[in-house]
Amino acid sequence: MGEDKPDSRPVVVSPAATAQPAKAAAKPKSLSQQLLPAVHGLLARPLSSYYLLIASSGLLLLIGLTMVFSATSVKAYAQDGNAFSAIRNQLIFAVLGLVGFWVCQRLPSGTLRFLGKYVLGAAIVLLAILDLLMALKAVKLVDSPRLGPVHAELLWLYIGPVGVQPSELAKLGVVLWGADIIARKGASLGHWRELAMPLFPVVGLLFVLVGYNDLGTMLVLLALIIGLLWAAGVRLRVFAALGVLGLSGIGLLIAAASRGAGSGTDGAENYRLLRLTTFLKAPENCDLDLCYQLLQGRSAIYEGGWFGVGLGKGALKWNWLPAADNDFIYAVVAEELGVVGCAVILALFAVLAYTGFRIARRVEDPFRRLAATAITTWLVAQAVINIGGVVGLLPITGLPLPFISAGGSALVVTLAAIGMLASFARAEPDAARALHARPPARWVRLVWAPLPPLPPPRRPGPSRPSAQKTGNRAPANAGGDRRR
């Protein structure tokens, strides 16, 4: 009578409770679903931009030294019996470039802004001397482009035994000086008067001095200036005006080449016009003398296939491919390392581009943002122009491939620019806070790089429910996040 009656009500089990474990067991995560969160976590770390920059540029430098040795060993052995003579010089310039990287990584932004006008001024003076000597030779006023211990040779200016390429120094000068001028003007860049003085006159003079001998570098400078103005947020019609002026200037410089400008010889044919018309012709309709370099480059790409013939085993570098160690070194890469080797170089440049623009987006200082954008635009534009010329998508300009081609001045200046980017990456707000929270040892700061300036503490901003409800974007700041 006091016994409990068993509960006869049926037990109801939720279908979701039984289906969820089965669903989880039936659908394992794919490789992309596992990798994407890991990559996102790595990129979210405070110093990820710095490590990406060091890794991509370091790998490009190692690949470049390897390919320079492969492309120059045969020619160097034939000339002086030493296959290592050319790579030895390139290693010396690489060490000098790493010293420049170290110095620029340690310099504060105020020092870089101060040095900008002097670097640009030195480049303009050297370019003027180079153009003057080449012009005197072109009009037959002198037998050789020489003035005392100073003599010119194509794009190089030699002061005694020391040679320098002034156009490479001009790129660095435009980055520093242009970023400083635009950062000082700030929101007033919306007026034409502020753009006209002193930016446009100085840049126009530089375009004339550089373009007289080196049209390819002038195109890189034009891309650099466009990157600076885009990061500053100037009006879109300014870019249209720059496009018209740039095309007009290119036309004038192509016409000036008929006077021997940039060819190194008086009475030379208009080689710039020949390059343009050669590019527009189909390979089967092109004169072999004019298309020889392009056809040999395509032959190297064809012979390489997917995996190449092997490092050091290429045949076209045996004096069959002109400028195999310089502006056509990408063809040597294609022949010896194949499509895979070319894709690795393209991927590393893509990582470098992503990292540079990521740094420009994250830093708070206007000068750092503008300079990071300009450096990244410069390196990426030069790589695109060089590779496009080798594969036949763009006219041949003679520009070297950054990090990869042989050349002392270009490598030293490029590594110095990467050092500035590394300094900007360490100055990102999250990176600076992380470095100050757990600073490296004192000897590391003395030997490698000092601590970046600590950004101001974060302040919680007022809530804006109206913007959240409507989904409208907040107005951009004066740093140039929108077109004015």
Stockholm file with secondary structure:
# STOCKHOLM 1.0

chainA/1-484         MGEDKPDSRPVVVSPAATAQPAKAAAKPKSLSQQLLPAVHGLLARPLSSYYLLIASSGLLLLIGLTMVFSATSVKAYAQDGNAFSAIRNQLIFAVLGLVGFWVCQRLPSGTLRFLGKYVLGAAIVLLAILDLLMALKAVKLVDSPRLGPVHAELLWLYIGPVGVQPSELAKLGVVLWGADIIARKGASLGHWRELAMPLFPVVGLLFVLVGYNDLGTMLVLLALIIGLLWAAGVRLRVFAALGVLGLSGIGLLIAAASRGAGSGTDGAENYRLLRLTTFLKAPENCDLDLCYQLLQGRSAIYEGGWFGVGLGKGALKWNWLPAADNDFIYAVVAEELGVVGCAVILALFAVLAYTGFRIARRVEDPFRRLAATAITTWLVAQAVINIGGVVGLLPITGLPLPFISAGGSALVVTLAAIGMLASFARAEPDAARALHARPPARWVRLVWAPLPPLPPPRRPGPSRPSAQKTGNRAPANAGGDRRR
#=GR chainA/1-484 SS CCCCCCCCCCCCCCHHHHHHHHHHHHSCCCHHHHHHHHHHHHHTSTTHHHHHHHHHHHHHHHHHHHHHHHHHHHHHHHHHSCTTHHHHHHHHHHHHHHHHHHHHHHSCHHHHHHHHHHHHHHHHHHHHHHHHHHHHHHTTSSSSSEETTEEEETTEEEETTEEECHHHHHHHHHHHHHHHHHHHHGGGGGSHHHHHTTHHHHHHHHHHHHHHHCHHHHHHHHHHHHHHHHHHTCCHHHHHHHHHHHHHHHHHHHHHGGGTTTTSSTTCCCHHHHHHHHHHSCGGGSCHHHHHHHHHHHHHHHHHTTTCSCTTCCSTTTTTSTTTTTTTHHHHHHHHHHHHHHHHHHHHHHHHHHHHHHHHHHCCSHHHHHHHHHHHHHHHHHHHHHHHHHHTSSCCCCCCCTTTSCCHHHHHHHHHHHHHHHHHHHTSHHHHHHHHHSCCCHHHHHHTCCCCCCCCCCCCCCCCHHHHHHTCCCCCCTTTSSCC
#=GC SS_cons         CCCCCCCCCCCCCCHHHHHHHHHHHHSCCCHHHHHHHHHHHHHTSTTHHHHHHHHHHHHHHHHHHHHHHHHHHHHHHHHHSCTTHHHHHHHHHHHHHHHHHHHHHHSCHHHHHHHHHHHHHHHHHHHHHHHHHHHHHHTTSSSSSEETTEEEETTEEEETTEEECHHHHHHHHHHHHHHHHHHHHGGGGGSHHHHHTTHHHHHHHHHHHHHHHCHHHHHHHHHHHHHHHHHHTCCHHHHHHHHHHHHHHHHHHHHHGGGTTTTSSTTCCCHHHHHHHHHHSCGGGSCHHHHHHHHHHHHHHHHHTTTCSCTTCCSTTTTTSTTTTTTTHHHHHHHHHHHHHHHHHHHHHHHHHHHHHHHHHHCCSHHHHHHHHHHHHHHHHHHHHHHHHHHTSSCCCCCCCTTTSCCHHHHHHHHHHHHHHHHHHHTSHHHHHHHHHSCCCHHHHHHTCCCCCCCCCCCCCCCCHHHHHHTCCCCCCTTTSSCC
//
